[in-house]
Amino acid sequence: MQDNQHGQEPTNEEAPNYISYLSDNFSSIYFGPPPENVEDALVDAPGPAKTQKLIANLVTLLTDQRQQMHRNDVLLILKNNQAQQALVYALKEEKYRHAKPALVTACWETGLDFSDYLPVFVDLAISEPVAVCLECMTVIEEMTGEFLPAEID
């Protein structure tokens, strides 16, 4: 990768499709737009490595302050691909614990119906801090499913 005129890594404006992922153990750099078809990538993944990389990219794009310019694009891609499964998967993963508030917020911001995942959001609302609980309540309020009385109890 070529440095810019200041001898530093390019900024998002200089390289708009530059995405970085930082963790305690490694750093990765990805080039290119967010995936076009999230659900196909999850379903057609030849193994867990591809799925894990896709989820890691989505979480990074939704949570990294340096990537906020991509947030609306990611939300639109998730919505257009009915990617509830990807978001719920990330919410359940311990390694994305730090991202739960942003992930739950993304759930309702996509406008998707998470009725099939009511128990997940109830558990989060009960067990997580107030900020996550409030976001979960918004997701639950937006659910359109017909729930049985036993599910509601």
C-alpha positions in Angstrom: 0.0 0.0 0.0 1.3 3.4 -0.9 1.6 6.1 1.7 -0.1 9.4 1.1 1.8 12.8 0.8 2.3 12.8 4.6 3.9 9.4 4.7 1.0 8.0 6.6 -1.7 5.4 6.0 -4.4 6.8 3.7 -7.5 8.4 5.3 -11.0 7.2 4.5 -11.4 10.1 2.2 -8.3 9.2 0.3 -9.2 5.5 0.2 -13.0 5.2 0.7 -13.1 1.5 0.5 -10.4 0.9 3.0 -11.6 -1.0 6.1 -9.5 -2.0 9.0 -10.1 -4.5 11.8 -8.1 -4.3 15.0 -8.0 -6.8 17.8 -5.7 -7.6 20.7 -3.8 -10.2 18.6 -3.8 -8.9 15.0 -4.7 -6.2 12.6 -6.3 -6.8 9.2 -6.9 -4.4 6.3 -9.7 -5.1 3.8 -10.2 -3.3 0.6 -13.5 -3.0 -1.3 -17.1 -2.2 -0.5 -19.1 -4.0 2.1 -20.4 -7.4 0.9 -23.4 -7.0 -1.5 -25.3 -10.0 -0.4 -24.9 -10.9 3.2 -27.3 -13.8 3.5 -25.8 -15.5 0.4 -22.3 -15.1 1.9 -23.6 -16.7 5.1 -25.4 -19.6 3.4 -22.8 -20.3 0.7 -19.9 -20.0 3.0 -17.6 -23.1 2.5 -16.6 -23.1 6.1 -16.7 -21.1 9.3 -13.7 -19.0 8.4 -15.6 -17.1 5.6 -18.6 -16.6 7.8 -16.5 -15.4 10.7 -14.6 -12.9 8.4 -17.9 -11.6 7.1 -19.4 -11.1 10.6 -16.1 -9.5 11.8 -16.3 -7.0 8.9 -19.9 -6.2 9.6 -19.3 -5.7 13.3 -16.3 -3.4 12.5 -18.3 -1.3 10.1 -21.1 -0.9 12.6 -19.0 -0.1 15.6 -15.7 1.5 14.5 -16.0 5.3 14.7 -13.6 5.6 11.8 -16.1 3.7 9.6 -19.2 5.7 10.4 -19.3 6.9 6.8 -20.1 3.3 5.8 -22.8 2.7 8.5 -25.8 3.6 6.4 -24.6 1.5 3.5 -24.1 -1.5 5.9 -27.6 -1.0 7.3 -29.1 -0.9 3.9 -27.2 -4.0 2.8 -28.4 -5.8 6.0 -32.0 -4.7 5.3 -32.0 -5.6 1.7 -30.7 -9.1 2.5 -33.0 -9.8 5.4 -29.9 -10.4 7.5 -31.5 -10.9 10.9 -29.5 -14.2 11.2 -26.1 -12.4 10.9 -27.0 -9.7 13.5 -28.4 -12.2 16.0 -25.3 -14.4 15.5 -23.0 -11.5 16.3 -25.1 -10.6 19.3 -24.7 -14.1 20.7 -20.9 -14.3 20.2 -18.9 -13.5 23.3 -16.1 -11.9 21.2 -18.5 -9.2 20.1 -19.7 -8.4 23.7 -18.2 -4.9 23.3 -20.4 -4.3 20.3 -23.7 -5.3 21.7 -25.1 -1.8 22.1 -24.3 -0.9 18.4 -25.5 -4.3 17.1 -28.9 -4.0 18.9 -29.2 -0.5 17.6 -28.5 -1.7 14.1 -31.2 -4.3 14.5 -34.0 -1.7 14.8 -32.3 0.8 12.5 -32.5 -1.7 9.6 -36.3 -1.8 10.0 -36.2 -5.6 9.9 -38.6 -7.7 11.8 -36.9 -9.8 14.5 -40.1 -11.6 15.7 -38.4 -14.9 15.2 -35.8 -13.9 17.8 -38.0 -12.6 20.6 -36.3 -14.8 23.2 -32.9 -13.5 22.3 -33.9 -9.8 22.8 -35.8 -10.6 26.0 -32.7 -12.3 27.4 -30.5 -9.4 26.4 -33.0 -6.9 27.9 -32.9 -8.8 31.2 -29.2 -9.5 31.4 -27.4 -6.5 29.9 -26.9 -2.9 31.1 -29.6 -0.3 30.7 -28.4 1.1 27.4 -28.7 -2.3 25.7 -32.0 -3.0 27.5 -33.5 0.2 26.0 -32.3 -0.7 22.5 -33.8 -4.2 22.9 -37.1 -2.7 23.9 -37.1 -0.7 20.7 -36.5 -3.9 18.7 -39.2 -5.8 20.6 -41.7 -2.9 20.1 -41.1 -3.0 16.3 -41.8 -6.8 16.1 -44.8 -7.6 14.0 -45.1 -11.3 14.8 -48.1 -13.0 16.2 -47.0 -14.3 19.6 -48.6 -17.1 21.6 -49.6 -16.2 25.2 -46.9 -18.7 26.4 -44.2 -16.8 24.5 -45.4 -13.5 26.0 -45.4 -14.9 29.5 
